Every structure is written in C-alpha cells, then in structure tokens.
Amino acid sequence: MILFNSFVKRTILREIIRHEGCPQGYHKYLHNIPQDIPLISYADTGSQIIALPGIGKRFPRETIARTNKALLRKTVINTLKEELFRKNLPYIHLSYYPKDFRTVVTFRVDCDDSDQVDFDRVLRYADSHSFPITWFIHVKAQQSYLHHIASIGERGHDIQLHCYDHETFTNYRQNKMNIGTGRRLLEESGIHVTGFASPFGKWNPSLNRVLENLRFSFSSEFASGYDDLPYYPVFGNRVSTVLQLPVHPVCIGLLRKAHFSREEMITYFDRIISEKFERNEPIMLYGHPYKEIDKFPEIFDFILSRLKKLPKVWITTYSEFASWWKKRIHTGYSVRIEKETAHIITDNSDPSLQLHIEMPDSSEMYLPLTNSRILLMN
C-alpha cells in the first residue's frame, strides 16, 4: 500500500506540473511535500452533497466532488513557488489563457427535458448578446428537432452530448448504450460530437472508461471537479485520457430550490463573476432551459450581459477551450538559468502561448513563448 500510494502521489504531482506548463526539472523541487497536504485525495473519485456559499442563511446544495481538487492543486503550486523563491529562483509556467486575455468565460446549457420552444428562447437570448453557448443535448427529449439544433453550429455555437436517457449509471454496459445511442443520433443529424456532460453532474470510473473507449475528447462533471482549471482525472493508479473541464456547480435552478429571490440570484452571480475575474480564474457557468431560464429569463440576461462587459476575457466554447488547452500542455520548451538571465528554448510558433514568470520579490511578467534571453533582475 505504501508503494502504491507513493506511485499515485508521483503521478498526481506530474499531472499538476504538466498542466501548469512548467519547464522540465521543476519536479525536483517537490520532493518534500508536507505531510499535512492530503495529496492522495486528489485521486479520490467520491462525491457528496455539500452546502455551497450562498447569501445570508440560504445555501445552495449540490452533489459535487468530495475533494476540492482546485484547492489541492493551488497548495502544491504554492509549495513549489516557496521552494523556488527560497533558492532565489523564478516560478515559470505557461499562462493559463491565450495572449491578451486574463481569463476564460464559457456558458453551457444542459438541455434536459427542453422542447424546441424552451431551446429557442435560450438561443434568442444568446444570439442577442452574440454569446457562443455550449449546448449539451438530451437526445431523447430533443430528437424531434435535432436538425434544427445542428443548424445553429453555423452561428458559432458548440453542440455536444448530454445523454440519450437522462441518467448516469455505475454499470459500464448501460453507460455505453446510453452514450453510444445519443452520439449516434446526433452524428446522423450532422453533429460531430467530441464532448460530454453527464446527467446530474455524476462521474465514476465506469463512465470514464466508456468515454475513453468511445474516444471523447473532453467531459464536464462537478462530481469529478469544479471551479478549477482543466485537468485529466487521476484515479486508481492511472490518468484518464478524457480532459475534464470543471464548471461552477451552481445554476439558477439550484438557487430557486434554495428559495433565493430574483434579486438575490443576481447578487449571487454578480459576486461569483467578480470574484473569479479578480482572481483570474475560469468563469464557467451553466444552466437549463426548462423550469429555470424559462422562469427567470432576466437572470440569464443579466449573466450574459455581465460576462460580455468584462475586459480582456476570452468568451469561447468548451470545444475551443479544450482544444487550446491540449495544444498548450503539449507545447514543449526548456529553460536554462545563468546568473540573472533565463534562456528560453522552444520550437513554438503559436503567438497565443505565453510565459508567466513570477519572481521572489512578487514582481511578474508575461512574455511570448519564443527562443529568447530574459533578464530576471534589474
């Protein structure tokens, strides 16, 4: 068990460093992770009902990942920074977002039982704000108008799979039948499917195995992770091949269940958007057309308006963000530090990729990822 845990811990550390986009060699500064950091729980696949921060005495409750992977990731990175700064070395990694953007913004719609009237209502709001939506389709409910759904891809929207039957199973065969049927019907309607978001945000190793075997590129389940950067789930003694795109797990419907007033809903989303923007964290929100956006259209309108007004944010879709993130983590470079100069060596030709360098004195800089010599100290 000790050897197994050690292997899993090394795997977790490699994954965190890989997604940070650090140069080779930074692993050696993480050889002494403090014992009080529960690193092995990063591979925890459990979920539980958790009361999330709300307003006053009202707290939205949702079944989400038992382990806050974002907090663990940040703890590891802060430990790495402290060790580097103690040695008077810079912390260097690839920026989390394309050049000129301080964060990423997405809105996803899980269509659930929506009919075409519900669907088109949300579509009109999105188009009125010129806002690209990632739609996760409940195929059984939307089967009668799949060709209509296919047509909106020409307007910049992203169409992916939610399910055929609205259920997530623990059984491999049932998950494969459900997901396979849904994807087949979407593709027969001209919709190329690469992404998935499970009903109820559930995630389990059996579901993951189906997504891997069916060669999905990405998925998004808050029972795996939430409010975080993209990552490949670690579980057992292996790493998934399906990229996870974490979403904020609270939607309008969840606030309604917690008896939030309309004014409190606006206050809630305004706070979440502001906090994430100030921290340069991904702002990835979601909702449902039926019994939610149709009942509170002014809240949806406020969210899209608020997001569109943010400066220097990349408003995009899940497919585009997943594609860019994968390109980012597969882009190689090396760093050689001599005295007060960093020598950057790379074959990168993508101008959207940039380095983020943090110094021991708390200063920082963003620079293009190109072959270069960077003076670290003035």
C-alpha positions as CSV (number, residue, x, y, z in Angstrom):
1,M,0.0,0.0,0.0
2,I,2.9,2.4,0.8
3,L,4.5,1.8,-2.6
4,F,1.1,2.2,-4.3
5,N,0.4,5.5,-2.6
6,S,3.9,6.7,-3.5
7,F,3.3,5.9,-7.1
8,V,-0.1,7.6,-7.1
9,K,1.4,10.7,-5.4
10,R,4.2,10.9,-8.0
11,T,1.5,10.6,-10.8
12,I,-0.5,13.4,-9.2
13,L,2.5,15.7,-8.9
14,R,3.5,15.0,-12.5
15,E,0.0,15.8,-13.7
16,I,-0.3,19.0,-11.7
17,I,3.1,20.2,-13.0
18,R,2.2,19.2,-16.6
19,H,-1.0,21.2,-16.5
20,E,0.9,24.2,-15.0
21,G,3.1,24.1,-18.1
22,C,6.3,24.3,-16.0
23,P,9.7,23.6,-17.6
24,Q,11.4,20.3,-17.2
25,G,13.3,19.9,-14.0
26,Y,10.7,21.6,-11.7
27,H,9.7,18.2,-10.3
28,K,12.9,18.0,-8.2
29,Y,11.7,21.0,-6.1
30,L,8.7,19.0,-5.0
31,H,10.5,16.1,-3.3
32,N,9.4,17.2,0.2
33,I,5.6,17.8,0.1
34,P,4.5,18.5,3.6
35,Q,2.7,15.5,5.2
36,D,-0.3,17.6,6.1
37,I,-1.1,18.1,2.4
38,P,-3.6,15.2,1.6
39,L,-2.2,14.7,-1.8
40,I,-3.5,11.2,-2.3
41,S,-7.1,12.5,-2.1
42,Y,-6.6,14.2,-5.5
43,A,-7.3,10.7,-6.8
44,D,-10.5,10.4,-4.8
45,T,-13.5,9.6,-7.0
46,G,-16.1,10.1,-4.3
47,S,-18.8,12.8,-4.2
48,Q,-21.2,14.1,-1.6
49,I,-23.9,16.7,-1.0
50,I,-22.2,19.9,0.0
51,A,-23.7,23.2,1.1
52,L,-22.1,25.9,-1.0
53,P,-21.5,29.6,-0.1
54,G,-24.8,31.4,-0.6
55,I,-26.4,34.6,0.7
56,G,-27.4,35.1,4.3
57,K,-28.8,31.9,5.7
58,R,-29.6,30.4,2.2
59,F,-27.1,27.9,0.9
60,P,-27.4,26.1,-2.4
61,R,-26.7,22.3,-2.0
62,E,-25.3,20.1,-4.7
63,T,-23.6,16.7,-5.1
64,I,-20.1,17.6,-6.0
65,A,-16.6,16.1,-5.7
66,R,-15.8,15.2,-2.1
67,T,-12.2,16.5,-2.6
68,N,-11.6,20.1,-3.6
69,K,-9.0,19.4,-6.3
70,A,-8.6,23.1,-7.1
71,L,-7.5,23.8,-3.5
72,L,-5.1,20.9,-3.5
73,R,-3.6,22.0,-6.8
74,K,-3.1,25.5,-5.6
75,T,-1.5,24.2,-2.4
76,V,1.0,22.1,-4.4
77,I,1.9,25.0,-6.7
78,N,2.3,27.4,-3.7
79,T,4.6,24.9,-2.1
80,L,6.7,24.7,-5.3
81,K,6.8,28.5,-5.5
82,E,8.0,28.8,-1.9
83,E,10.8,26.3,-2.6
84,L,11.9,28.1,-5.8
85,F,11.8,31.5,-4.1
86,R,13.8,30.2,-1.2
87,K,16.5,29.4,-3.7
88,N,16.1,32.8,-5.3
89,L,14.7,31.2,-8.5
90,P,11.7,32.3,-10.6
91,Y,8.5,30.4,-11.0
92,I,8.0,29.9,-14.7
93,H,5.0,28.3,-16.4
94,L,2.8,28.7,-19.4
95,S,0.0,31.2,-19.0
96,Y,-3.4,29.6,-18.4
97,Y,-5.1,31.7,-21.1
98,P,-4.2,32.9,-24.6
99,K,-2.2,36.1,-25.1
100,D,-4.0,39.3,-24.1
101,F,-6.7,37.5,-22.0
102,R,-6.8,37.4,-18.2
103,T,-9.3,34.6,-18.0
104,V,-11.7,32.4,-20.0
105,V,-15.5,32.7,-20.0
106,T,-18.0,30.0,-21.0
107,F,-21.7,29.3,-20.6
108,R,-23.0,25.8,-21.0
109,V,-26.6,24.7,-21.3
110,D,-27.7,21.2,-20.2
111,C,-30.8,20.8,-22.3
112,D,-32.5,18.1,-20.1
113,D,-36.3,17.9,-21.0
114,S,-36.4,21.1,-23.1
115,D,-38.7,21.3,-26.1
116,Q,-38.0,23.5,-29.1
117,V,-39.8,26.5,-27.6
118,D,-37.6,26.3,-24.5
119,F,-34.5,25.8,-26.6
120,D,-35.2,28.6,-29.0
121,R,-35.9,31.0,-26.1
122,V,-32.4,30.5,-24.7
123,L,-31.0,30.7,-28.2
124,R,-32.5,34.1,-28.8
125,Y,-31.0,35.5,-25.7
126,A,-27.6,34.1,-26.5
127,D,-27.7,35.4,-30.1
128,S,-28.9,38.8,-28.9
129,H,-25.7,39.0,-26.8
130,S,-23.6,37.4,-29.6
131,F,-22.6,34.9,-26.9
132,P,-21.4,31.4,-28.0
133,I,-23.1,28.7,-26.0
134,T,-22.0,25.1,-25.5
135,W,-25.2,23.0,-25.7
136,F,-25.2,19.5,-24.1
137,I,-28.1,17.7,-25.8
138,H,-30.6,15.4,-24.1
139,V,-31.2,13.5,-27.3
140,K,-34.3,11.6,-26.3
141,A,-36.0,14.9,-25.4
142,Q,-34.7,16.8,-28.4
143,Q,-34.8,14.1,-31.0
144,S,-37.7,15.7,-33.0
145,Y,-35.7,18.9,-33.7
146,L,-32.1,17.7,-33.9
147,H,-31.7,19.0,-37.5
148,H,-32.7,22.5,-36.1
149,I,-30.1,22.1,-33.4
150,A,-27.5,21.1,-36.0
151,S,-28.1,24.4,-37.9
152,I,-27.0,26.6,-35.0
153,G,-23.4,25.4,-35.2
154,E,-23.1,27.8,-38.2
155,R,-23.7,30.7,-35.7
156,G,-20.7,29.8,-33.5
157,H,-22.5,27.6,-31.0
158,D,-21.0,24.3,-29.8
159,I,-23.2,21.2,-29.7
160,Q,-22.2,18.2,-27.6
161,L,-23.8,15.2,-25.9
162,H,-25.6,15.2,-22.5
163,C,-27.2,11.8,-22.8
164,Y,-29.9,9.8,-24.6
165,D,-31.8,8.8,-21.4
166,H,-31.3,11.3,-18.6
167,E,-29.4,9.0,-16.3
168,T,-25.8,8.3,-15.3
169,F,-25.1,4.6,-14.4
170,T,-22.4,2.9,-12.4
171,N,-22.6,0.0,-14.9
172,Y,-20.3,0.1,-18.0
173,R,-22.7,-1.6,-20.4
174,Q,-25.6,0.8,-19.5
175,N,-23.5,3.9,-19.8
176,K,-22.1,2.7,-23.1
177,M,-25.6,2.0,-24.5
178,N,-26.9,5.4,-23.3
179,I,-24.0,7.4,-24.6
180,G,-23.5,5.5,-27.8
181,T,-27.1,5.9,-28.8
182,G,-27.1,9.6,-28.1
183,R,-23.9,10.2,-30.0
184,R,-25.1,8.1,-33.0
185,L,-28.3,10.1,-33.3
186,L,-26.5,13.4,-33.1
187,E,-24.0,12.4,-35.7
188,E,-26.7,11.1,-38.0
189,S,-28.2,14.6,-37.8
190,G,-24.8,16.1,-38.9
191,I,-23.5,17.0,-35.5
192,H,-19.9,15.9,-34.8
193,V,-19.6,15.0,-31.1
194,T,-16.3,15.3,-29.1
195,G,-17.6,16.3,-25.7
196,F,-19.9,15.1,-23.0
197,A,-21.5,16.3,-19.7
198,S,-23.2,13.7,-17.6
199,P,-26.8,13.9,-16.2
200,F,-26.7,15.3,-12.7
201,G,-23.0,16.0,-13.0
202,K,-22.2,12.5,-11.9
203,W,-18.8,10.9,-12.6
204,N,-17.4,7.5,-11.9
205,P,-14.6,5.2,-13.3
206,S,-17.1,3.2,-15.3
207,L,-18.4,6.3,-17.1
208,N,-14.9,7.4,-17.7
209,R,-14.0,4.1,-19.3
210,V,-16.9,4.4,-21.7
211,L,-15.8,8.0,-22.7
212,E,-12.3,6.7,-23.2
213,N,-13.3,3.8,-25.3
214,L,-15.6,5.9,-27.4
215,R,-12.8,8.4,-27.8
216,F,-14.4,11.5,-26.3
217,S,-12.0,14.5,-26.1
218,F,-13.5,16.1,-23.0
219,S,-16.2,16.0,-20.4
220,S,-17.5,18.1,-17.6
221,E,-18.8,16.7,-14.3
222,F,-18.8,18.5,-11.0
223,A,-18.8,15.2,-9.2
224,S,-15.2,14.9,-10.5
225,G,-14.1,18.5,-10.0
226,Y,-15.4,22.1,-10.0
227,D,-14.3,25.7,-10.1
228,D,-10.8,24.8,-11.5
229,L,-8.6,24.7,-14.5
230,P,-8.8,21.8,-16.9
231,Y,-7.2,18.5,-15.9
232,Y,-7.1,14.8,-16.6
233,P,-8.6,12.9,-13.7
234,V,-6.3,10.6,-11.7
235,F,-7.9,7.6,-10.2
236,G,-6.7,4.2,-9.1
237,N,-3.2,4.1,-10.5
238,R,-3.8,5.7,-13.8
239,V,-4.7,9.0,-15.6
240,S,-7.7,9.4,-17.7
241,T,-7.4,10.3,-21.4
242,V,-10.5,12.4,-21.3
243,L,-9.9,16.1,-20.4
244,Q,-12.2,17.4,-17.6
245,L,-13.5,21.0,-17.9
246,P,-14.7,22.0,-14.5
247,V,-17.8,24.1,-14.2
248,H,-19.2,26.2,-11.4
249,P,-21.7,23.8,-9.8
250,V,-24.5,26.3,-9.0
251,C,-27.2,27.2,-11.6
252,I,-30.3,29.3,-11.4
253,G,-32.4,26.2,-10.7
254,L,-30.3,25.4,-7.6
255,L,-30.8,28.9,-6.3
256,R,-34.5,28.6,-6.8
257,K,-34.5,25.4,-4.8
258,A,-32.7,27.2,-2.0
259,H,-35.5,29.9,-2.1
260,F,-33.4,32.7,-3.4
261,S,-35.3,35.7,-4.6
262,R,-34.6,37.2,-8.1
263,E,-32.6,40.0,-6.5
264,E,-30.6,37.5,-4.5
265,M,-29.9,35.4,-7.6
266,I,-28.5,38.5,-9.4
267,T,-26.4,39.3,-6.3
268,Y,-25.1,35.8,-6.2
269,F,-24.0,35.6,-9.8
270,D,-22.6,39.1,-9.7
271,R,-20.4,38.1,-6.7
272,I,-19.2,34.8,-8.3
273,I,-18.3,36.5,-11.6
274,S,-16.5,39.4,-9.8
275,E,-14.5,37.0,-7.5
276,K,-13.4,34.8,-10.4
277,F,-12.5,37.7,-12.6
278,E,-10.4,39.4,-9.9
279,R,-8.6,36.1,-9.2
280,N,-8.0,35.4,-12.9
281,E,-9.9,32.1,-12.5
282,P,-12.0,30.5,-15.3
283,I,-15.6,31.8,-15.3
284,M,-17.5,28.7,-16.4
285,L,-21.2,28.8,-15.7
286,Y,-24.2,26.7,-16.7
287,G,-28.0,26.4,-16.7
288,H,-31.1,24.6,-18.0
289,P,-33.8,26.0,-20.4
290,Y,-36.7,24.2,-18.8
291,K,-38.0,25.2,-15.3
292,E,-35.1,27.5,-15.0
293,I,-34.1,30.0,-17.7
294,D,-37.7,30.0,-18.9
295,K,-38.9,31.0,-15.4
296,F,-36.1,33.5,-14.7
297,P,-35.1,35.0,-18.1
298,E,-33.9,38.2,-16.6
299,I,-31.3,36.4,-14.5
300,F,-29.9,34.7,-17.7
301,D,-29.9,38.0,-19.4
302,F,-28.1,39.6,-16.5
303,I,-25.4,36.9,-16.5
304,L,-24.7,37.2,-20.2
305,S,-24.7,41.0,-20.1
306,R,-22.3,40.9,-17.1
307,L,-19.9,38.5,-18.8
308,K,-19.9,40.4,-22.0
309,K,-18.8,43.6,-20.2
310,L,-15.7,42.1,-18.6
311,P,-12.5,43.4,-20.2
312,K,-9.8,41.1,-21.6
313,V,-11.7,37.9,-21.2
314,W,-11.8,35.1,-23.8
315,I,-15.5,34.3,-24.4
316,T,-15.4,30.9,-26.0
317,T,-16.9,27.4,-26.1
318,Y,-15.9,24.1,-24.4
319,S,-14.6,22.7,-27.7
320,E,-12.4,25.7,-28.4
321,F,-11.1,25.9,-24.8
322,A,-10.4,22.1,-24.7
323,S,-8.5,22.2,-28.0
324,W,-6.4,25.2,-26.9
325,W,-5.6,23.7,-23.5
326,K,-4.4,20.5,-25.1
327,K,-2.2,22.4,-27.5
328,R,-0.8,24.3,-24.5
329,I,0.1,21.3,-22.4
330,H,1.7,19.6,-25.4
331,T,3.9,22.5,-26.3
332,G,7.5,21.9,-25.2
333,Y,10.1,24.3,-24.0
334,S,13.1,24.4,-21.8
335,V,14.7,27.0,-19.5
336,R,18.4,27.4,-18.6
337,I,19.1,30.0,-15.9
338,E,22.6,31.5,-15.8
339,K,23.2,34.2,-13.2
340,E,20.3,36.6,-13.7
341,T,19.3,35.5,-17.2
342,A,16.8,32.9,-18.3
343,H,17.4,31.3,-21.7
344,I,14.2,30.0,-23.3
345,I,14.4,27.3,-25.9
346,T,11.3,26.2,-27.9
347,D,10.1,25.4,-31.3
348,N,6.7,27.0,-30.6
349,S,5.2,29.1,-33.4
350,D,1.8,29.8,-31.8
351,P,1.6,33.5,-30.8
352,S,-1.3,32.8,-28.4
353,L,1.0,30.9,-26.0
354,Q,3.0,33.0,-23.5
355,L,5.1,32.5,-20.4
356,H,4.2,33.8,-17.0
357,I,7.2,34.5,-14.8
358,E,6.9,35.2,-11.1
359,M,9.9,36.5,-9.1
360,P,10.8,36.1,-5.4
361,D,10.2,39.8,-4.9
362,S,6.5,39.3,-6.1
363,S,7.1,41.0,-9.4
364,E,5.8,39.2,-12.5
365,M,5.9,39.4,-16.3
366,Y,4.2,37.9,-19.3
367,L,6.3,37.1,-22.4
368,P,5.8,35.4,-25.7
369,L,6.9,31.8,-25.8
370,T,9.8,32.2,-28.2
371,N,13.5,31.5,-28.2
372,S,14.8,34.3,-26.1
373,R,17.1,35.6,-23.3
374,I,15.2,37.2,-20.4
375,L,16.8,39.4,-17.8
376,L,15.3,38.4,-14.5
377,M,16.8,41.1,-12.3
378,N,17.2,44.8,-12.9
